[in-house]
Amino acid sequence: MVKASDGQVWAAAKLTEILESAADSGADGIDLEWVPEGLECCYISGNTGVGSIITDAVVAENIIDAIVTRARLRNKSSGTMSLRIAGQDREIQVEEWDSFGESAFRLRFCPSKGNPSR
């Protein structure tokens, strides 16, 4: 059995924290895109977004690796992953696209089975 490194475990927890914060703020999901300062994380609600930058490159890379692994994006540009967000099991739809030669990601909350409200 392959054991996850501390960085991978921490990145998964950080990704969950980011998504919980987005859900708590009423966002539909998040966009992650590389900018010169680091990894930009925008909470998206409708056509509006607000965000921050993760400046630690190792943390940012581990978060991206966690997304790619959990959504099974190795050979495709979209997928889904399940995470426990704010005490609820949530499906997250993930899309990856090229933005100026680097991968960018959109993570959207899907309605959960048994939870018709979202």
Summary of the structure (lengths in Angstrom):
residues: 118
radius of gyration: 13.8
end to end distance: 35.5
largest distance: 43.4
contacts: 317
relative contact order: 0.18
helix: 28%
strand: 44%
